[in-house]
């Protein structure tokens, strides 16, 4: 079981990682998922951190179930991120898609 606690994350730390593969810790083996989008959601002046969304894609050979995963990417991480399944975008590359919303 993982003892990593959630932490405050910002869009700025993910923007330079678009196109990179993150490693998601899961059983029976870690899975590589690619960050395909990192974008701001509507601004709310009352929030300390502007909300944002991350979109990831895994290969067709590996599908994650919805839940919190420890992710790493090069020098970034580890970070605990909650992923939910997403319908593949029209015209998108083959694979399974996931979103992480930070509000």
C-alpha positions in Angstrom: 0.0 0.0 0.0 1.2 3.5 -0.8 1.7 6.0 2.0 2.2 9.1 -0.3 -0.1 12.0 0.7 -1.7 14.3 -1.8 -0.1 17.7 -2.2 -1.0 21.0 -3.9 -0.1 20.9 -7.6 -0.1 23.6 -10.2 -0.6 23.8 -13.9 2.8 25.4 -14.3 4.5 22.2 -13.2 2.7 20.1 -15.8 2.8 22.4 -18.9 6.4 21.6 -19.8 5.7 17.8 -19.4 3.0 17.6 -22.1 4.1 14.8 -24.5 6.1 13.1 -21.9 5.4 9.6 -20.5 4.6 9.3 -16.8 5.0 6.0 -15.0 1.8 5.0 -13.0 2.5 2.6 -10.2 0.0 -0.3 -10.4 -0.3 -4.1 -10.2 0.9 -6.3 -11.6 3.4 -3.9 -13.2 3.8 -0.1 -13.7 2.2 1.4 -16.8 3.5 4.3 -19.0 0.8 7.0 -19.6 1.5 10.0 -21.8 0.4 13.5 -20.8 -1.4 14.8 -23.9 -2.9 18.0 -22.5 -2.5 20.3 -19.5 -4.9 23.3 -19.6 -6.5 25.8 -17.3 -10.2 25.6 -16.4 -12.3 28.8 -15.9 -10.8 31.1 -13.4 -12.2 31.6 -10.0 -10.8 34.6 -8.1 -11.6 33.1 -4.8 -9.3 30.1 -5.2 -5.7 30.1 -4.2 -4.7 27.9 -7.2 -6.4 28.3 -10.6 -8.2 25.1 -11.5 -6.8 23.0 -14.3 -7.2 19.6 -16.1 -4.7 17.0 -17.2 -5.4 14.5 -20.0 -3.4 11.3 -20.2 -3.4 8.4 -22.6 -2.3 4.8 -22.1 -1.6 2.3 -24.9 -4.4 -0.1 -26.0 -2.5 -2.9 -24.2 -3.0 -1.4 -20.8 -6.2 0.1 -19.3 -6.2 1.7 -15.8 -9.3 1.7 -13.6 -10.5 5.0 -12.0 -8.6 5.8 -8.9 -5.5 7.5 -7.3 -2.1 6.6 -8.8 1.4 7.4 -7.8 2.9 9.0 -11.0 6.5 9.8 -11.8 8.1 11.5 -14.9 11.8 12.1 -14.9 12.7 14.5 -12.1 9.0 15.1 -11.4 7.3 13.2 -8.7 6.3 11.1 -7.1 2.8 12.6 -7.0 -0.5 11.1 -6.1 -3.1 11.9 -8.9 -6.7 10.8 -9.1 -7.5 9.6 -12.7 -10.9 9.0 -14.2 -11.7 7.4 -17.5 -12.5 9.7 -20.4 -14.0 9.0 -23.8 -11.3 9.1 -26.5 -11.3 12.4 -28.4 -12.4 12.2 -32.0 -9.3 12.0 -34.1 -7.1 11.2 -31.1 -4.4 8.6 -31.1 -5.4 5.1 -30.2 -5.4 4.2 -26.5 -7.3 4.8 -23.3 -7.8 8.3 -22.1 -8.0 9.6 -18.5 -8.5 13.0 -16.9 -7.3 14.5 -13.7 -9.2 17.6 -12.6 -7.6 20.0 -10.0 -10.1 22.5 -8.7 
